[in-house]
Amino acid sequence: MRTARLLGAIVILTLLLAACAAPVAPPESAATDESAYGGFAIDPPADDEVVLTIEAGSTVEFTYAELQRLATVEIDILEPFVSEQQVFLGVPLSELLDVAAVPTTSRIETVALNDYRYSDTVARWVANGALLAVFRDGELIPMDQGGPIRIVFAEDSAAFTLLDKWNWSLRTISEVG
């Protein structure tokens, strides 16, 4: 009887050790999408949520739905951060700055959700055709992939290779001079 119990204990211990050593694939929901943008999957903003604030002489706020409706300009580019051909649909930054009455002689600073900042003159943003992208390849841009809104440039723009200007997950544009 004692031998049978010892043998049973050895079998159970062997099975437990084998189970612990077997590789287990994580469930699909636990998989992460590593991207050039860092971050993790997060729900998109609600349509009525303010996703862009322009601070100039006064403050102008744009909801997610407003920017989706205003997105009428399309560019097809080899996106430099992921090296993939992508089609962006968005609003020319010049149109948004006009609504906020920001003079072309001003300097503006773009600020991302992670507090990344970049500033330049309105004239240079406009001359380079800065586009506030809202859609990528016909879909809203996911938050963990540079969304919900981001600045992009056409390949023939001098700013296309100035990657610091490509502010993604944009939240604020402020007049700084």
N, C-alpha and C positions, 0 to 999 in steps of 0.2 A: 504494500500500500504506500509506503513511504517513497519507493522508487517511482511509482506511478505519479504521485504528486510532484516530485522533483522533475520528472520528465514533462509533465503538463506545464509547470512553471517555466521550464526552459523553452518550450514551444511558444508559449504566450509572450515571453520576453523577446524571442527571436522575431515573432510577428510584429511586435511593437517597434522594435529597432528597424525592421525593414520598412515599416510604414513611415517612420520618421525620416528615413534616408531617401525615400522615393521623391523625385521632383514633382511638384504640384504646380500646374499652370494657374496663374491668377485668374479670377473671373474676369470676363470681358469688361465689366463696369469698372474694374480697378486699373485697367490699362491706362497709361498716360500718353498723351500725344506730345512728344518732345518737339519743339519748334524753335525757329530762330528768334521768336519773340519772348521766350520764357513763359512764365505764367502757367495757369492751369484752367481747365474748363470751368466756365461760370455762365450763369444765365444771362441772356442779353437784357439790356434795359427795356423798360416798358415804353410803348409808343409815346405816352404823354410825359415821359421823363426828360428833363433838360439834360442834354449830353454835350452841348457846346455853349459856352458863355464868351461873348466878346465884350471886353471892357475898354471903352474908349472914353469920349466925353460923357457918354451915358453907357448903360449896360444893356446889351441885347442878348436874349437867351433863345436857343433853338432846341425844340424837342426832337426826339428821335424820329417821330412821324413827319415833322416838318422837313427835316433834312432828307428823308427818304423821298418825299414829294419833289423837292428841289433838285434831286440828283438826275441830271439830264445829259451830262457830258461823259463820254466813254473814251477810255484809252486802253490799248492793248500793249502790254509791255512784258519784257523779261524781268520779273520782279527781282531786284538785286539781293534781297536778304535770303530768299529761298531758291534762287536760280530756276524759277519756273515761269513759263508763259502764263500770264493772268490778265483778265479783262476787268478793269475797275470802272465803276459808274459813280459819279459824284457831282459836286457843286464846285464851280471855279471859286477859289478863295477870294478872288476880286469881287464877285457878286456879294458874298457874305460881308466883306469889309465895306462895300458900298452901302448895304443895309444899315450897318452900324456907323456910317458916316466917318470912317477912318480915312483921313487924307493920304494920298499917295506919297506925300513928303514925310510921313511918319515912319517910325520904326515900331515893329511889333515883336512880341515874344510869344512863342507857342509853348504851352505847358501841357505835358501828358499826365495821365492818371498817376504815374509813378514819380511825378515831379521832374521828369526830364524837360529841359528848357533849351530853346533855340531862338535867337533873335536875328532879325535882318530888316532891311527897309521894305516897306510895302511895295515900292517900285520894283525891287528885285524879285519879290514873291510873284508879283503880277507878270513881270517880263519873262519869268521862267514857267509860267502857266501852272502854278501850284493848284492842285485839285484836291478838294476835301472828299476823299473816297468814302462811300457809304456801303457800296456793294462790291463784291469780288466774285467774278464768274457767276453772276446772276443771283447770288445769295448775300444776305447780310454778313458782314465780316465778324466772325466770332471774337469775343473779348480776348481769348487766349492766343489769337492770331493777329493782333494789332488793331482790333476793333474796339468799340463799335464804329469809330470814325478815325481816319488817318490821312495824312498828307502824302500824295504821290506825285510823280512827275513823268511826263512823256519821255521816251528815249532820246528824242531830238532836243530836249531841253538841256541847257548848260548845268542845271541843278540835278540832273539825273544821277551824276556820279558823286554829288555832294551828299553822302548818306546821312550826315548829321542833320540835314534839313528835313529828312523823312521822319517826321514826328508821328508816331502811331499811338493809339489810345488817347487821342487828343481830348482835352477837357476845356481849356481856356486859351483865348488869344487876347493879349493885353497890349494896349498902346503904351510904348515906353519912351516916346519922344517924337 
